[in-house]
Amino acid sequence: MATFSYDIISEYDKAEMNNVFALVQKDITNRYDFKNTPAEIDWMADKVGFKIIGANEWQIESIIDIVRKKLTSRNQSSKVLDLTKPVVTSNLKATQEIPFIAGLTQDKAKQITKLLRDEVPKVKALIQGEEVRVTSGSKDDLQTAMRILESQDFDFPLAFTNFR
């Protein structure tokens, strides 16, 4: 009997993030309420996140809202944004760094494997570093597991790769 498998990962599309960055920059320069303000978006070191600069927290929230809309329009999850860092205010400027969430931590991987064990006992889920490998003898069971995971509201993005 053949076994089928796929990997569950948590990562973002770097090319799409470049597109979102360019679109948000364009929106900021075109918006009237951002004229003559320090409003801008920049990359963090090594392009691992966005650095948002504004006159105040309200302006930063507006820019984050634009980022979310652009992510959605590019079929990307806004769950990739780590909004836990605080807004830093100094010299009449507010700045917030928003790193991207990538990789499954052990806790997140355990959350996925427990859900699969409870909901679809016919599939086998193994944690392998920053990914979870799901195997089964039936493609239908794997698709059922995938639908269950997609219907859950995790606080991190999920992607499925390496279908075999």
ChimeraX attribute file (.defattr): number of C-alpha atoms within 10 A of each C-alpha:
attribute: neighborCount
match mode: 1-to-1
recipient: residues
	/A:1	5
	/A:2	6
	/A:3	10
	/A:4	16
	/A:5	19
	/A:6	18
	/A:7	19
	/A:8	24
	/A:9	19
	/A:10	20
	/A:11	16
	/A:12	20
	/A:13	9
	/A:14	11
	/A:15	9
	/A:16	15
	/A:17	21
	/A:18	13
	/A:19	14
	/A:20	22
	/A:21	19
	/A:22	14
	/A:23	15
	/A:24	23
	/A:25	18
	/A:26	12
	/A:27	17
	/A:28	18
	/A:29	14
	/A:30	11
	/A:31	9
	/A:32	9
	/A:33	11
	/A:34	18
	/A:35	11
	/A:36	9
	/A:37	13
	/A:38	16
	/A:39	23
	/A:40	21
	/A:41	23
	/A:42	15
	/A:43	16
	/A:44	14
	/A:45	10
	/A:46	6
	/A:47	14
	/A:48	15
	/A:49	19
	/A:50	22
	/A:51	17
	/A:52	23
	/A:53	24
	/A:54	23
	/A:55	20
	/A:56	19
	/A:57	17
	/A:58	11
	/A:59	20
	/A:60	21
	/A:61	14
	/A:62	15
	/A:63	23
	/A:64	21
	/A:65	14
	/A:66	18
	/A:67	23
	/A:68	20
	/A:69	16
	/A:70	22
	/A:71	22
	/A:72	13
	/A:73	11
	/A:74	13
	/A:75	10
	/A:76	18
	/A:77	15
	/A:78	19
	/A:79	17
	/A:80	23
	/A:81	22
	/A:82	17
	/A:83	15
	/A:84	10
	/A:85	10
	/A:86	10
	/A:87	17
	/A:88	13
	/A:89	15
	/A:90	10
	/A:91	6
	/A:92	9
	/A:93	15
	/A:94	20
	/A:95	21
	/A:96	22
	/A:97	22
	/A:98	22
	/A:99	20
	/A:100	19
	/A:101	19
	/A:102	18
	/A:103	19
	/A:104	23
	/A:105	13
	/A:106	15
	/A:107	9
	/A:108	18
	/A:109	23
	/A:110	16
	/A:111	12
	/A:112	20
	/A:113	20
	/A:114	13
	/A:115	17
	/A:116	21
	/A:117	14
	/A:118	9
	/A:119	14
	/A:120	15
	/A:121	13
	/A:122	16
	/A:123	22
	/A:124	17
	/A:125	24
	/A:126	16
	/A:127	17
	/A:128	13
	/A:129	12
	/A:130	15
	/A:131	21
	/A:132	24
	/A:133	19
	/A:134	22
	/A:135	21
	/A:136	18
	/A:137	15
	/A:138	15
	/A:139	15
	/A:140	10
	/A:141	17
	/A:142	21
	/A:143	11
	/A:144	15
	/A:145	21
	/A:146	17
	/A:147	11
	/A:148	14
	/A:149	17
	/A:150	13
	/A:151	9
	/A:152	10
	/A:153	8
	/A:154	13
	/A:155	13
	/A:156	18
	/A:157	21
	/A:158	19
	/A:159	13
	/A:160	15
	/A:161	12
	/A:162	9
	/A:163	10
	/A:164	10
